[in-house]
Amino acid sequence: MRKLLRGVFFFGLLTFLFGCEKPQLKDLDNYTPRLVVISNFTTHDGIRVQVSKSRSPLDNGPTEYITNAKVEIWEEDKLLERLIIADTRDAKAPYYTSEIIKPRTGVDYTVKVTAKGFETVTATSSIPELVSLDSVTIEALKATSDEPGFIRYKFDLSIYFTDPLAERNFYHVNVFQKGFLPLKDGMDKVEELTKLIFGSEVNSNYIVANYDGGLLIDDKLINGKSIKIPIPIAIRMTDHAENLDEMIVELRSVSEEYYLFHATVSRQQGNQDLPFSDPVVLFNNIRNGQGIFAGYSQAKQAVAIKPR
């Protein structure tokens, strides 16, 4: 029995952020809600879109999701599909999903959302060409005894890929630790993937720690080069852990709007405890509304933590 990891949206945080605009005090009484649209899409799934209502800075209530909107996907002047509301009884937030469309690389897709009482919103994005991982290696592995029954592993997870020359590229590197949890009967196990979240201390001129895990990379200083990203990791595992325990690396080749949105959200989150820092303006590509509609492609590789 396995628990599959799917690339779903982190709606609550994003919608909260878009409810935290800071208009002048004189405008608060006249605040007009707008549609908030969130969608990151790739070639492996259909297109999923979450729609909610922005909130006044004085409104601390829960996010109000909109489930009666008309959500359409267009390619130029051709309507491809009207999305349907998914069965979300087991989900944290409702979303609209396609049943027909499987997005293709390099195609400009436009989302159009209409809901009663709101301005119609649109946004356009495409999925960039895939950049493959050259290799993922475990280097400088050291194992030391920890508490009884546990071993602490320290190592560098080194990620290698080659940035295409003479074009602007953006990336999102995610790292997952794979393990197995025993079920109650002790006879079966569930695969568990844990995403690594990095602190803002890793930020540089071209790397930003993403608020929800992984690293965002702008190739402006590494254009056309072979890249090595060494990530120091320390983890504890039971001394009888299976050899199947792995680190899984996902390299997303992301659109510029994907990078700008997630980078500005991450920098805003990083500044929350810095009262004298400059405010960060969130990137937004939803015309007449708020949010993000952005494409990405992805490559994955797994590497065993311990020798097989």
Residue frames as qw, qx, qy, qz and C-alpha x, y, z in Angstrom:
[[0.000, 0.890, 0.456, 0.000, 0.00, 0.00, 0.00],
 [0.481, 0.028, 0.034, 0.875, 1.48, 3.35, -0.97],
 [0.036, 0.848, 0.325, -0.418, 0.67, 6.95, -0.39],
 [0.565, 0.447, 0.324, 0.613, 1.16, 8.81, -3.65],
 [0.207, -0.560, -0.108, 0.795, 2.48, 12.35, -3.61],
 [0.376, 0.682, 0.512, 0.363, 0.64, 14.67, -5.96],
 [0.283, 0.044, -0.015, 0.958, 1.50, 18.24, -6.87],
 [0.127, -0.787, -0.596, -0.099, -1.47, 19.97, -5.28],
 [0.130, 0.678, -0.037, 0.722, -1.69, 23.66, -4.41],
 [0.369, -0.275, -0.607, 0.648, -1.07, 25.20, -1.02],
 [0.037, -0.673, -0.479, -0.562, -4.22, 27.22, -1.23],
 [0.442, -0.794, -0.391, 0.145, -4.73, 28.39, 2.34],
 [0.501, -0.473, 0.046, 0.723, -1.43, 30.23, 2.61],
 [0.279, 0.165, 0.443, 0.836, -1.62, 31.73, -0.85],
 [0.144, -0.716, -0.536, -0.424, -5.14, 32.96, -0.45],
 [0.484, -0.746, -0.274, 0.367, -4.24, 34.41, 2.94],
 [0.458, -0.238, 0.185, 0.837, -1.39, 36.30, 1.35],
 [0.081, 0.348, 0.492, 0.794, -3.65, 37.80, -1.26],
 [0.329, -0.786, -0.499, -0.156, -6.06, 38.83, 1.45],
 [0.557, -0.613, -0.152, 0.539, -3.29, 40.84, 3.08],
 [0.379, 0.584, 0.179, 0.695, -3.03, 43.79, 0.76],
 [0.361, -0.487, -0.365, 0.707, -2.27, 47.07, 2.50],
 [0.158, 0.687, 0.373, 0.604, -4.40, 49.83, 1.00],
 [0.028, 0.308, -0.283, 0.908, -4.67, 53.25, 2.62],
 [0.044, 0.265, 0.798, -0.540, -6.92, 53.39, 5.69],
 [0.380, 0.350, 0.090, -0.852, -9.35, 55.67, 3.89],
 [0.491, 0.213, -0.642, -0.550, -9.94, 52.89, 1.33],
 [0.009, -0.042, 0.975, -0.219, -10.81, 50.14, 3.81],
 [0.443, 0.342, 0.536, -0.632, -14.49, 51.07, 4.04],
 [0.635, 0.564, -0.116, -0.515, -14.74, 50.84, 0.25],
 [0.238, -0.379, 0.869, 0.213, -12.83, 47.57, -0.14],
 [0.793, 0.324, -0.123, -0.500, -14.03, 45.59, -3.16],
 [0.727, -0.238, 0.640, 0.072, -13.27, 41.84, -3.14],
 [0.460, 0.585, -0.521, -0.418, -11.59, 40.36, -6.19],
 [0.991, 0.065, -0.070, -0.095, -11.21, 36.85, -7.52],
 [0.270, -0.669, 0.689, 0.070, -8.10, 34.97, -6.42],
 [0.928, 0.314, -0.127, -0.156, -6.99, 32.28, -8.89],
 [0.346, -0.632, 0.690, 0.065, -4.22, 29.77, -8.12],
 [0.952, 0.264, 0.133, -0.075, -2.95, 27.19, -10.63],
 [0.107, -0.645, 0.706, 0.272, 0.45, 25.62, -11.23],
 [0.907, 0.277, 0.190, -0.256, 0.17, 23.14, -14.10],
 [0.207, -0.521, 0.767, 0.312, 2.42, 20.60, -15.80],
 [0.505, 0.264, -0.641, -0.514, 2.30, 17.94, -18.52],
 [0.138, 0.055, -0.976, 0.158, 1.69, 15.03, -16.12],
 [0.116, 0.468, 0.770, -0.418, -1.81, 16.06, -15.05],
 [0.124, 0.756, 0.508, 0.394, -4.77, 18.03, -16.24],
 [0.116, 0.407, -0.160, 0.892, -5.13, 21.67, -15.24],
 [0.398, -0.599, -0.658, 0.222, -6.42, 22.36, -11.73],
 [0.061, 0.480, 0.001, 0.875, -7.60, 25.79, -10.69],
 [0.297, -0.516, -0.674, 0.438, -8.61, 27.03, -7.26],
 [0.014, -0.572, -0.238, -0.785, -10.87, 30.08, -7.02],
 [0.367, -0.539, -0.600, 0.463, -11.49, 32.12, -3.90],
 [0.011, -0.918, -0.253, -0.306, -12.42, 35.62, -2.79],
 [0.414, 0.321, -0.365, 0.770, -9.85, 38.16, -1.61],
 [0.458, -0.696, -0.517, 0.195, -10.26, 39.59, 1.87],
 [0.039, -0.918, 0.078, -0.386, -9.97, 43.03, 3.36],
 [0.393, 0.371, -0.635, 0.553, -6.95, 43.50, 5.68],
 [0.375, -0.314, 0.443, -0.752, -9.50, 43.91, 8.49],
 [0.892, -0.037, -0.122, -0.433, -11.13, 40.53, 7.75],
 [0.125, -0.489, 0.851, -0.147, -9.61, 37.70, 9.79],
 [0.842, 0.076, 0.321, -0.426, -12.25, 35.15, 8.82],
 [0.679, -0.068, 0.687, 0.249, -11.66, 31.91, 6.91],
 [0.009, -0.233, 0.610, 0.757, -11.00, 31.83, 3.19],
 [0.635, 0.425, 0.386, -0.517, -14.19, 31.94, 1.13],
 [0.278, -0.110, 0.812, 0.502, -13.90, 29.54, -1.79],
 [0.537, 0.399, -0.039, -0.742, -16.05, 30.02, -4.87],
 [0.407, -0.019, 0.907, 0.105, -17.58, 26.83, -6.24],
 [0.504, 0.647, 0.558, -0.125, -20.06, 28.25, -8.75],
 [0.025, 0.709, -0.328, -0.624, -17.62, 30.04, -11.06],
 [0.846, 0.522, 0.105, -0.016, -17.24, 29.42, -14.78],
 [0.396, -0.664, 0.531, 0.346, -13.62, 28.36, -15.35],
 [0.822, 0.560, 0.097, -0.039, -12.42, 27.97, -18.93],
 [0.538, -0.441, 0.484, 0.530, -9.11, 27.11, -20.59],
 [0.579, 0.791, 0.067, -0.184, -8.36, 28.70, -23.95],
 [0.628, -0.170, 0.424, 0.630, -5.63, 28.30, -26.58],
 [0.082, 0.042, 0.344, 0.935, -5.58, 31.60, -28.47],
 [0.466, -0.002, -0.009, -0.885, -9.21, 32.08, -29.59],
 [0.642, -0.062, -0.706, -0.293, -10.20, 28.42, -29.18],
 [0.630, -0.458, 0.359, -0.515, -12.06, 27.22, -26.08],
 [0.336, 0.299, -0.893, 0.012, -10.44, 23.92, -25.07],
 [0.468, -0.327, -0.817, 0.087, -12.50, 22.98, -22.03],
 [0.403, -0.638, 0.082, -0.651, -14.75, 24.28, -19.28],
 [0.245, 0.221, -0.853, 0.403, -13.43, 22.87, -16.01],
 [0.652, -0.496, -0.471, -0.328, -15.65, 21.05, -13.53],
 [0.384, -0.663, 0.442, -0.466, -15.64, 21.32, -9.75],
 [0.464, 0.219, -0.853, 0.091, -13.86, 18.27, -8.34],
 [0.767, -0.508, -0.367, -0.137, -15.16, 15.96, -5.63],
 [0.254, 0.557, -0.483, 0.626, -13.34, 17.56, -2.70],
 [0.747, -0.579, -0.168, -0.280, -14.91, 15.84, 0.29],
 [0.875, -0.317, -0.074, 0.359, -11.45, 14.60, 1.32],
 [0.525, 0.401, -0.016, 0.751, -9.57, 17.75, 0.26],
 [0.296, -0.437, -0.376, 0.762, -8.77, 20.86, 2.26],
 [0.187, 0.533, -0.012, -0.825, -10.01, 23.21, -0.44],
 [0.706, 0.522, 0.469, -0.094, -12.25, 22.85, -3.50],
 [0.124, -0.494, 0.506, 0.696, -10.79, 23.16, -6.97],
 [0.740, 0.550, 0.046, -0.384, -11.80, 22.97, -10.62],
 [0.473, -0.354, 0.737, 0.327, -10.20, 20.36, -12.85],
 [0.512, 0.441, -0.456, -0.579, -9.99, 19.44, -16.53],
 [0.834, -0.004, 0.530, -0.155, -11.03, 16.02, -17.79],
 [0.799, 0.573, 0.159, 0.088, -9.77, 16.33, -21.37],
 [0.285, 0.894, -0.307, 0.158, -6.79, 18.67, -21.49],
 [0.850, -0.314, 0.057, 0.420, -3.29, 17.31, -21.00],
 [0.057, 0.956, -0.141, -0.249, -1.10, 20.43, -21.25],
 [0.855, 0.333, 0.072, 0.390, 1.74, 20.44, -23.78],
 [0.530, -0.453, 0.070, 0.713, 5.13, 22.09, -23.57],
 [0.256, -0.091, 0.348, 0.897, 5.49, 25.46, -25.26],
 [0.072, -0.576, -0.654, -0.485, 1.76, 26.11, -25.76],
 [0.079, -0.140, 0.279, -0.947, 0.26, 29.33, -24.39],
 [0.270, -0.512, -0.813, -0.063, -2.80, 28.50, -22.29],
 [0.146, -0.322, 0.120, -0.928, -5.22, 31.12, -20.98],
 [0.161, -0.419, -0.848, 0.283, -7.48, 30.67, -18.00],
 [0.217, -0.347, -0.169, -0.897, -10.69, 32.71, -17.88],
 [0.206, -0.335, -0.838, 0.378, -12.76, 32.82, -14.70],
 [0.272, -0.390, -0.217, -0.853, -16.21, 34.39, -14.41],
 [0.269, -0.371, -0.817, 0.350, -18.24, 34.59, -11.20],
 [0.150, -0.805, -0.450, -0.355, -21.31, 36.60, -10.26],
 [0.401, -0.907, -0.103, 0.074, -20.44, 39.85, -8.53],
 [0.567, -0.536, 0.343, 0.523, -16.79, 39.89, -9.67],
 [0.356, 0.738, -0.384, -0.426, -14.84, 41.17, -12.64],
 [0.970, 0.239, 0.010, 0.044, -13.90, 38.44, -15.12],
 [0.332, -0.763, 0.510, 0.218, -10.23, 37.53, -14.73],
 [0.895, 0.434, -0.098, 0.043, -7.73, 36.02, -17.18],
 [0.356, -0.734, 0.543, 0.202, -4.10, 34.92, -17.21],
 [0.845, 0.489, -0.206, -0.061, -1.78, 33.27, -19.75],
 [0.367, -0.662, 0.650, 0.063, 1.21, 30.98, -19.26],
 [0.826, 0.367, -0.398, -0.158, 3.03, 28.04, -20.86],
 [0.890, -0.387, 0.213, 0.114, 5.12, 25.05, -19.80],
 [0.084, 0.812, -0.535, -0.218, 8.86, 25.52, -20.47],
 [0.776, 0.346, -0.526, -0.026, 11.03, 22.89, -22.15],
 [0.883, -0.467, -0.013, 0.032, 12.28, 20.23, -19.76],
 [0.205, 0.728, -0.614, 0.225, 15.82, 20.49, -18.40],
 [0.910, -0.143, -0.388, -0.025, 16.98, 17.05, -17.30],
 [0.580, -0.731, 0.358, -0.023, 18.93, 16.14, -14.21],
 [0.493, 0.589, -0.640, 0.009, 22.44, 14.96, -15.09],
 [0.620, -0.046, -0.747, 0.235, 22.91, 13.11, -11.81],
 [0.524, -0.707, 0.117, -0.461, 22.08, 13.07, -8.10],
 [0.679, 0.182, -0.636, 0.319, 24.66, 11.70, -5.69],
 [0.670, -0.739, -0.056, -0.042, 25.17, 11.11, -1.97],
 [0.570, 0.530, -0.379, 0.500, 28.62, 12.40, -0.99],
 [0.095, 0.419, -0.587, 0.687, 30.64, 12.44, 2.24],
 [0.743, -0.419, -0.342, -0.394, 28.23, 10.06, 3.97],
 [0.138, 0.307, -0.765, 0.549, 28.87, 9.58, 7.69],
 [0.696, -0.437, -0.455, -0.344, 26.82, 7.38, 10.03],
 [0.097, 0.316, -0.685, 0.649, 27.00, 7.68, 13.82],
 [0.337, -0.420, -0.835, 0.115, 25.03, 5.98, 16.58],
 [0.241, -0.477, 0.003, -0.845, 22.34, 8.15, 18.11],
 [0.612, -0.279, 0.438, -0.597, 19.75, 7.22, 20.71],
 [0.400, -0.098, 0.911, -0.018, 19.25, 3.46, 21.18],
 [0.539, 0.465, 0.702, -0.015, 17.78, 2.03, 17.98],
 [0.387, 0.905, 0.140, -0.107, 18.65, 5.05, 15.81],
 [0.658, -0.060, 0.256, 0.706, 21.48, 6.09, 13.52],
 [0.131, 0.885, 0.069, -0.441, 22.22, 9.67, 12.45],
 [0.697, 0.292, 0.392, 0.524, 23.33, 10.16, 8.86],
 [0.011, 0.844, -0.064, -0.533, 25.12, 13.26, 7.62],
 [0.606, 0.149, 0.571, 0.534, 25.89, 13.76, 3.94],
 [0.147, 0.462, -0.193, -0.853, 25.86, 16.15, 1.01],
 [0.606, 0.513, 0.608, -0.009, 23.11, 15.63, -1.51],
 [0.140, -0.448, 0.390, 0.792, 24.70, 16.88, -4.72],
 [0.577, 0.632, 0.489, -0.165, 22.43, 17.79, -7.63],
 [0.280, -0.320, 0.511, 0.748, 23.91, 18.21, -11.11],
 [0.534, 0.664, 0.524, 0.012, 22.24, 19.67, -14.20],
 [0.402, -0.026, 0.336, 0.851, 23.22, 21.76, -17.23],
 [0.218, 0.715, 0.310, -0.588, 21.56, 25.11, -17.85],
 [0.617, 0.565, 0.434, 0.335, 20.77, 25.73, -21.55],
 [0.390, -0.222, 0.124, 0.885, 22.88, 28.45, -23.15],
 [0.005, 0.044, 0.323, 0.945, 21.61, 31.80, -24.45],
 [0.411, -0.510, -0.526, -0.542, 18.13, 31.64, -22.92],
 [0.275, -0.409, 0.457, -0.741, 16.60, 32.75, -19.65],
 [0.637, -0.190, -0.737, -0.120, 15.65, 29.86, -17.42],
 [0.410, -0.479, 0.402, -0.664, 14.12, 29.46, -13.99],
 [0.559, 0.007, -0.829, 0.019, 14.01, 26.39, -11.75],
 [0.628, -0.512, 0.262, -0.524, 12.41, 25.00, -8.62],
 [0.466, 0.245, -0.839, 0.138, 14.40, 22.17, -7.00],
 [0.739, -0.447, 0.120, -0.490, 12.42, 20.03, -4.54],
 [0.292, 0.326, -0.876, 0.200, 13.97, 17.36, -2.32],
 [0.809, -0.328, -0.050, -0.485, 11.99, 14.56, -0.68],
 [0.099, -0.360, 0.904, -0.211, 13.03, 11.88, 1.80],
 [0.758, -0.068, -0.449, -0.469, 11.29, 8.58, 1.15],
 [0.121, -0.255, 0.871, -0.402, 10.53, 6.24, 3.98],
 [0.526, -0.243, -0.731, -0.361, 8.00, 3.59, 4.99],
 [0.389, -0.306, 0.476, -0.727, 5.58, 3.65, 7.89],
 [0.103, -0.096, -0.990, 0.009, 4.22, 0.33, 9.25],
 [0.522, -0.382, -0.339, -0.683, 0.47, -0.13, 9.35],
 [0.599, -0.469, 0.364, -0.538, -1.33, -1.22, 12.49],
 [0.990, -0.035, 0.026, -0.135, -1.16, -4.90, 11.57],
 [0.441, -0.670, 0.547, 0.240, 2.62, -4.65, 11.14],
 [0.731, 0.142, 0.620, 0.246, 2.41, -6.64, 7.92],
 [0.471, 0.681, 0.361, 0.428, 2.06, -3.84, 5.40],
 [0.385, -0.432, -0.057, 0.813, 3.71, -0.47, 5.01],
 [0.302, 0.898, 0.320, -0.019, 2.82, 2.92, 3.58],
 [0.586, 0.247, 0.077, 0.768, 5.29, 4.93, 1.53],
 [0.182, -0.910, -0.254, 0.272, 5.84, 8.37, 2.98],
 [0.542, 0.439, 0.077, 0.712, 7.51, 11.32, 1.26],
 [0.342, -0.805, -0.243, 0.420, 8.73, 14.24, 3.35],
 [0.457, 0.769, 0.078, 0.441, 9.63, 17.48, 1.57],
 [0.583, -0.249, -0.218, 0.742, 12.69, 19.34, 2.80],
 [0.013, 0.958, 0.228, 0.171, 12.16, 23.00, 3.75],
 [0.633, 0.121, -0.154, 0.749, 15.17, 25.31, 3.78],
 [0.247, -0.789, -0.294, 0.479, 15.74, 28.50, 5.75],
 [0.340, 0.937, 0.067, 0.028, 16.38, 31.92, 4.24],
 [0.430, -0.729, 0.429, 0.316, 20.07, 31.64, 5.17],
 [0.662, 0.072, 0.616, 0.421, 20.59, 29.76, 1.88],
 [0.402, 0.873, 0.270, -0.064, 19.39, 32.75, -0.15],
 [0.500, -0.285, 0.328, 0.749, 21.89, 34.25, -2.59],
 [0.165, 0.439, -0.247, -0.848, 21.90, 36.35, -5.75],
 [0.466, 0.155, -0.627, -0.604, 20.30, 33.52, -7.69],
 [0.412, -0.210, -0.886, 0.029, 18.83, 31.10, -5.11],
 [0.420, -0.349, 0.204, -0.812, 15.76, 31.68, -2.91],
 [0.028, 0.074, 0.959, -0.272, 14.47, 29.21, -0.31],
 [0.380, -0.336, -0.533, -0.678, 10.85, 28.56, -1.28],
 [0.442, -0.349, 0.376, -0.736, 8.34, 29.04, 1.54],
 [0.904, -0.059, 0.125, -0.405, 6.83, 25.59, 0.97],
 [0.831, -0.232, 0.467, 0.193, 10.07, 23.72, 0.41],
 [0.758, 0.387, 0.306, 0.427, 12.84, 23.46, -2.11],
 [0.328, -0.499, 0.160, 0.786, 14.97, 26.11, -3.81],
 [0.495, 0.824, 0.269, -0.068, 14.04, 28.63, -6.48],
 [0.573, -0.304, 0.368, 0.666, 16.83, 29.38, -8.98],
 [0.422, 0.877, 0.036, -0.226, 17.30, 32.17, -11.53],
 [0.869, 0.084, 0.220, 0.435, 19.98, 31.34, -14.13],
 [0.249, 0.964, -0.024, 0.090, 21.13, 34.94, -14.70],
 [0.212, -0.812, 0.544, 0.014, 24.50, 34.18, -13.05],
 [0.571, -0.236, 0.782, 0.084, 24.83, 30.58, -14.25],
 [0.705, 0.566, 0.026, -0.427, 23.61, 30.82, -17.84],
 [0.742, 0.538, -0.387, -0.101, 24.85, 27.94, -19.97],
 [0.023, 0.569, -0.773, 0.279, 26.90, 26.33, -17.20],
 [0.668, -0.163, -0.726, 0.002, 26.95, 22.90, -15.62],
 [0.391, -0.627, 0.206, -0.642, 25.47, 23.39, -12.17],
 [0.539, -0.111, -0.787, 0.278, 26.24, 21.58, -8.93],
 [0.441, -0.620, 0.068, -0.646, 24.00, 22.27, -5.95],
 [0.455, 0.034, -0.817, 0.352, 25.40, 20.67, -2.76],
 [0.546, -0.579, -0.081, -0.600, 22.81, 20.42, 0.02],
 [0.144, 0.259, -0.841, 0.454, 24.09, 19.39, 3.48],
 [0.725, -0.332, -0.301, -0.523, 21.60, 17.05, 5.15],
 [0.013, 0.227, -0.865, 0.448, 21.38, 15.41, 8.57],
 [0.731, -0.209, -0.265, -0.593, 18.66, 12.84, 9.28],
 [0.361, -0.287, 0.817, -0.347, 17.88, 10.15, 11.86],
 [0.748, 0.070, -0.478, -0.455, 16.71, 6.68, 10.86],
 [0.863, -0.357, 0.293, -0.204, 16.08, 3.48, 12.76],
 [0.205, -0.579, 0.759, 0.214, 19.05, 1.14, 12.66],
 [0.482, 0.141, 0.857, 0.115, 16.93, -1.46, 10.87],
 [0.436, 0.650, 0.037, -0.621, 15.70, 0.97, 8.17],
 [0.826, 0.342, 0.433, 0.118, 15.24, -0.62, 4.78],
 [0.460, -0.184, 0.421, 0.760, 17.68, -0.03, 1.95],
 [0.237, 0.633, 0.606, 0.419, 14.77, 1.42, -0.04],
 [0.175, -0.863, -0.219, 0.419, 15.04, 4.67, 1.91],
 [0.551, 0.353, 0.327, 0.682, 15.91, 7.27, -0.71],
 [0.004, 0.587, 0.077, -0.806, 16.24, 10.94, -1.45],
 [0.461, 0.570, 0.609, 0.302, 14.12, 11.99, -4.41],
 [0.145, -0.431, 0.095, 0.886, 15.04, 15.14, -6.31],
 [0.410, 0.715, 0.559, 0.091, 12.56, 16.94, -8.54],
 [0.246, -0.259, 0.216, 0.909, 13.92, 19.56, -10.94],
 [0.339, 0.764, 0.535, -0.125, 11.14, 21.79, -12.18],
 [0.278, 0.082, 0.315, 0.904, 11.82, 23.99, -15.20],
 [0.039, 0.696, 0.611, -0.375, 9.39, 26.80, -14.42],
 [0.271, 0.758, 0.332, 0.492, 7.95, 29.77, -16.25],
 [0.252, 0.308, -0.252, 0.882, 9.11, 33.24, -15.30],
 [0.472, -0.503, -0.060, -0.721, 5.76, 34.04, -13.70],
 [0.870, -0.330, -0.367, 0.022, 5.99, 30.85, -11.59],
 [0.638, 0.038, -0.342, 0.689, 9.44, 31.92, -10.35],
 [0.020, 0.394, -0.107, 0.912, 8.49, 35.54, -9.67],
 [0.643, -0.516, -0.222, -0.521, 5.32, 34.60, -7.77],
 [0.877, -0.335, -0.312, 0.145, 6.93, 31.98, -5.52],
 [0.561, 0.160, -0.271, 0.765, 10.07, 34.08, -4.98],
 [0.126, -0.471, 0.080, -0.869, 8.13, 37.15, -3.86],
 [0.768, -0.494, -0.230, -0.337, 5.86, 35.09, -1.60],
 [0.847, -0.142, -0.334, 0.388, 8.97, 33.46, -0.08],
 [0.350, 0.273, -0.233, 0.865, 10.73, 36.78, 0.48],
 [0.411, -0.552, -0.066, -0.723, 7.57, 38.22, 2.05],
 [0.865, -0.412, -0.275, -0.077, 7.35, 35.26, 4.43],
 [0.741, 0.030, -0.302, 0.599, 11.04, 35.65, 5.26],
 [0.136, 0.397, -0.137, 0.897, 10.52, 39.31, 6.20],
 [0.523, -0.641, -0.454, -0.332, 7.66, 38.71, 8.64],
 [0.701, -0.584, -0.250, 0.325, 9.98, 38.79, 11.64],
 [0.483, -0.030, 0.059, 0.873, 11.95, 41.80, 10.34],
 [0.061, 0.815, 0.503, -0.280, 9.82, 44.87, 11.19],
 [0.032, -0.803, 0.154, 0.575, 12.20, 47.35, 9.55],
 [0.440, -0.020, 0.722, 0.534, 12.65, 45.48, 6.28],
 [0.272, 0.230, -0.318, -0.879, 11.38, 46.90, 3.00],
 [0.728, 0.244, 0.450, -0.456, 7.93, 45.59, 1.99],
 [0.230, -0.113, 0.850, 0.460, 7.84, 42.94, -0.74],
 [0.578, 0.331, -0.051, -0.744, 5.36, 43.46, -3.57],
 [0.646, 0.055, 0.761, -0.024, 3.81, 40.13, -4.54],
 [0.093, 0.200, -0.675, -0.704, 4.01, 39.23, -8.20],
 [0.526, 0.393, 0.623, -0.424, 0.61, 38.63, -9.76],
 [0.026, -0.132, 0.670, 0.730, -0.30, 37.64, -13.34],
 [0.116, 0.549, 0.828, -0.012, -4.10, 37.46, -12.93],
 [0.018, 0.216, 0.223, 0.950, -5.60, 40.37, -14.87],
 [0.468, -0.465, -0.187, -0.728, -8.40, 42.09, -12.88],
 [0.854, -0.467, -0.165, -0.157, -7.75, 39.75, -9.96],
 [0.254, -0.738, 0.607, -0.148, -5.00, 38.21, -7.88],
 [0.911, -0.133, 0.385, -0.064, -3.00, 34.99, -7.87],
 [0.098, -0.550, 0.731, 0.393, -0.92, 32.92, -10.25],
 [0.903, 0.341, 0.206, -0.163, -1.48, 30.81, -13.35],
 [0.055, 0.772, -0.612, -0.163, 1.86, 29.26, -14.31],
 [0.963, 0.195, -0.156, -0.100, 3.31, 26.22, -16.03],
 [0.248, -0.690, 0.680, 0.017, 6.30, 24.00, -15.29],
 [0.858, 0.222, -0.451, -0.101, 7.93, 20.77, -16.50],
 [0.583, -0.642, 0.451, -0.212, 9.61, 18.30, -14.19],
 [0.696, 0.333, -0.632, 0.075, 12.38, 15.72, -14.09],
 [0.714, -0.592, 0.253, -0.275, 12.99, 13.36, -11.15],
 [0.616, 0.345, -0.685, 0.180, 15.80, 11.15, -9.91],
 [0.783, -0.589, 0.044, -0.194, 16.11, 9.01, -6.80],
 [0.438, 0.516, -0.663, 0.320, 19.30, 8.07, -4.95],
 [0.799, -0.398, -0.447, 0.048, 19.64, 5.55, -2.12],
 [0.299, -0.873, 0.282, -0.261, 20.87, 6.97, 1.18],
 [0.596, -0.479, 0.645, 0.010, 22.49, 3.69, 2.13],
 [0.199, 0.380, -0.807, -0.407, 24.21, 1.27, -0.26],
 [0.864, 0.022, -0.082, -0.497, 21.93, -1.46, -1.53]]
